[in-house]
């Protein structure tokens, strides 16, 4: 896999912070068992020696991620995360038609550490997300997801509880999107195997608002990466 240049990922930079648009399939931090592969933290440290990643996105999830250049900057964001003062908005394409209007999901999540995440009302930690429908397609829905807490797989599992699995998220029963399922007369060559439009689940960290050390809001919008943009374009064309 060809890794992008770190500079090309930067959406915002000042003396304290860098915000990058994380590509899909690149981990946020060193993963357990340290395979030594490229990740956002390593790329950031090559760019700015004291860089620390302030939060993480799932490896397949793309979008805005905050990196602090100094310990003071890191602490400032860590406190905002702790107090739930950071405003995060994700976009997801889900399988099926759903109308969400400020749908508030408050279901505790238990993470047993083996990437196994479940809803558990007794043992789970508080998890809250607000969902709004952005656009209906014939077979899919573009959804805005606002996590108030930051649990692992939170958006994915909360959507799954509404039978609204994210397209391509096989862990939560989401099916990949194939062009043949939305384009009427699509024909594939006899010996070819059709590939999904996106080779991951359709989730992107779109907006981020946090306060800099001067107390001023830093407002970020992360453009869709190529695969997500292509999916939306094809849905607009063939599934609207």
N, C-alpha and C positions, 0 to 999 in steps of 0.2 A: 504494500500500500504506500502511495506517495503522500508524504506528510507536507502540509502547507507551511509556508514560512510564517513564523510567529507574528512578524510585523503586519502581515496581510490579514491577520485575525483581529487586530486591534480596532475596537469600536470607539474607545475613549481612553485618554491618558492624561494624568496631571502628575504633580510631584509625589502624590501619595498612592494613587490607584491606577491600575490598568483594567479595563473591561474588554474581554475578548468574546468573539462569536465562536464558541467551541464547535468544531466539526463533528459529525457523527463518527462513531467507531474509534474515538480517541478518549482514553480514560482521563478523568480529572486529576487523579493523584496516583501515586504508586499503588498498584494492586497487591493484595496479600500474596506472599510467595514471590514477590518482586521478579517478574519475568524480564525486567530490563527494557520493556518496550517504551516507546515515546509516549509521554503524556503531557497534559497542560502544565503541571507543576515543573517538570524538567525543562520544557521549552521556555517557561517564564523565568526560571533561574539562570538560563543562559543569557537571557535578555537583561535581567535585573537581578543581581546576585542575592539579595535578601527577600526575593518574592515569596509570598505565601498565598496559596489558593484559599479563599475565604469560605467556600461552600462547594458542594459537588453536584454534578449532574450524572445520571446514569450514562454508561459508555455510549449507548446508542442514541441518547437524547442530544440534540444540538441546541445551541443558543448561548445566551448571555451568562457569563461567569465572571465574578469579581476577583481580582488579584490585588493584594496589598503589597506595597513596596517597602513598608517599614513595620516594625512591631506595633507602633502606636496606631497606625492606619488599620492594621489587622484587628487590634482590640476594639477600635471604634465600630467596625462592621460586626464583629462577634457579638458585641452588646446589642446592636440593633437587631440582629437575628434572634438573640435570646429574648428580647422584649417584643418580638414580632412586629418590628417597625419597618421592615423592608418589604416593599410592595413588589411581588413577583407575579407575572402573568405568562401562562403558557398557552400555546395553541396545539390542539390535537384533532386529528381526523378520526372519527369513530364510525364503526360499522353499524349502519341502520339510521333511521330518522328519529331525532330526539329534539324536543323543545324544552330547553332548560332556561328558566328565568330566575336568576339569583338562587339557584338550587343550592342549599347549604347541606353538605354531608359532614356529619360529625360521628365518625366511626373509628374507635381506637385500633391502632395497628401494633401487632406483635412481630418483631423481627428477631428470629432465633439465631441470626448470625451466619446462616448458611445460604444466604440469598433467598431464604424462604420467608415470605411475608404473608401474614394472615390477619383477618379482622378478628379481634379477640376482645370482647367487652369486659372481661375480668382482668386479664393480664396485660392487655395492650396499652400503649401510650396514646394520649390524646392526639387526634388527627382531624383537622378541619380543612375543607376545601369548598370554594364557591364556584359553581358552573353556570355559564351562559352560552346559549347557542348564538353563533355568529352567522352561519349560513347553512341552509338546507340544500342537499342534493337529492337525487332520486334514491340513491342507495346508501349515502353517507351523510355525516353532519360534521361541519367544522365547529369546534367548541373552544370557548375561552375558559381556561382553568386557573383559578386563583388560590393557591395553597396558602393557608394562614400559618400552619405549622410546616415542618420540613422533614417528614418521615420518609424512610426509604420506600420507593415505589408508590408513594401516596396517591398521586393523581391516577396512576394506572389501576390501582386496586379500588379506589373510590369510584372510578368510572365503571369498572367491572361489576360493582355491586348494583349498578343501575342497568345491568345488561347492555352496557354501552362500551364494549371493549375497544381499545384503540386498534385501528387497522394495523395489521402486521405484528401485534403483540401476542405471540403464541403462548407465552407464559400465562396470560389471562384470557385465552381463547379468542384473541383477535385474529382475523384472517387477513392475509396479504391482499392487496388490490391488484388485479390483473386487468390489462387493457381490454381483453376479450370480454370481461364481465360488464364493461360500461360502454364499449363502442360496438354498435349494432353489427356491422358486417365485417368485423375484424377476423381475418384469417391468418393462421400461423402455418408456416411451411411444415410439411408432413413429418420430417425428421427432427424438427426443432422443438425444444421444450420451452414453453413460455416462461419468461422471468417476471416476477412482480415489479410493479412500477417503482416501489421503494423496497430496498432489501433490509429494512429495519422497521421498528414501530414508528408511527407518525406523531411524534411529540417534539415540540420545539419551544425553548425558553425565549419568549418574544419580547417582553418588556421587563424593565427592572428600574426601581426608584430607591435610592438610598442617600443618606446624608454624608457629605465629605467632612473632613476635620473642621472646616470652617462653618459647619452647620447648614450649608446650602445643599439643596437637592441636586443629585446627579441623576439625570433621566436618560435611560438607554433604550433604544429599540434595535433589536437584532434582526436583520433581514433573514428570510428563509434561505437555507442552503439549497443547492441545486436540486437535490432529490425531492425535498418537500415542495419547492416551488413548481417542479414538474408535475407532481401529483395534483396540486391545486389547479394548475393550468389545464390538465387533462379532465379533471372533474368539472371545471367550468365549461369546457368545450363539449364533453360527451355525457355528463350526468346531471346537468343543471335542469 
